[in-house]
């Protein structure tokens, strides 16, 4: 029996910050995107469970940003 297993990357937009932030890269002033990225284990191309999650806040224009902790996500969404 042949098993096909692997992993697949994903990116999920969680929302935007409630206040405008100035980007240090492109000088744009706008609300920033909050994104969850990670990988999902797959078996026969069916995603089963996620692992390796990380969270980022990034400029919607140039995508410059930084990694944030999971505990900081709520504060950015409700700030």
C-alpha positions in Angstrom: 0.0 0.0 0.0 1.3 3.4 -0.9 0.8 6.3 1.5 0.8 9.9 0.2 1.6 12.3 3.0 3.1 15.7 3.2 2.4 19.3 4.3 0.9 22.4 2.8 1.4 26.0 3.8 -1.5 28.3 4.5 -2.2 32.0 5.2 -5.3 33.2 6.9 -6.2 36.9 7.3 -7.6 37.5 10.8 -8.6 41.1 10.4 -7.2 44.6 10.5 -5.8 46.8 13.3 -8.4 49.2 14.7 -6.1 52.2 14.4 -3.9 53.4 11.6 -0.2 52.7 11.8 2.6 54.4 9.8 4.7 52.0 7.9 8.5 52.6 8.4 9.2 51.2 4.9 6.7 52.9 2.5 5.5 55.7 4.9 1.8 54.7 4.2 -0.6 55.4 7.1 -3.4 52.8 7.1 -4.8 50.0 9.2 -2.5 46.9 9.1 -3.4 43.3 8.3 -3.2 40.7 11.0 -2.3 37.3 9.4 -1.9 33.7 10.7 0.5 31.5 8.8 1.4 27.9 9.3 1.5 24.4 7.8 -1.0 21.6 7.7 -0.2 17.9 7.7 -1.8 16.2 4.7 -2.7 12.6 4.0 -3.8 11.8 0.5 -3.9 15.6 -0.2 -6.4 16.1 2.6 -5.3 18.6 5.2 -5.7 17.0 8.7 -4.2 19.2 11.3 -2.2 22.5 11.5 1.2 22.9 13.1 3.9 25.6 13.2 1.5 28.6 13.5 2.9 32.1 13.6 1.2 35.5 13.6 2.2 38.7 11.7 1.0 42.3 11.4 1.9 43.8 8.1 1.4 46.9 5.9 -1.3 46.3 3.3 0.6 48.2 0.6 4.2 46.9 0.8 3.7 43.9 3.2 6.4 45.1 5.5 5.7 43.9 9.0 6.8 42.0 12.0 6.0 38.7 13.8 3.8 39.0 16.9 2.9 36.6 19.7 -0.5 34.9 19.8 -1.3 36.8 23.0 -0.8 40.1 21.1 -3.4 39.3 18.3 -6.4 40.3 20.5 -4.8 43.5 21.5 -4.2 44.5 17.9 -7.7 43.6 16.9 -9.3 45.4 19.8 -6.9 48.4 20.1 
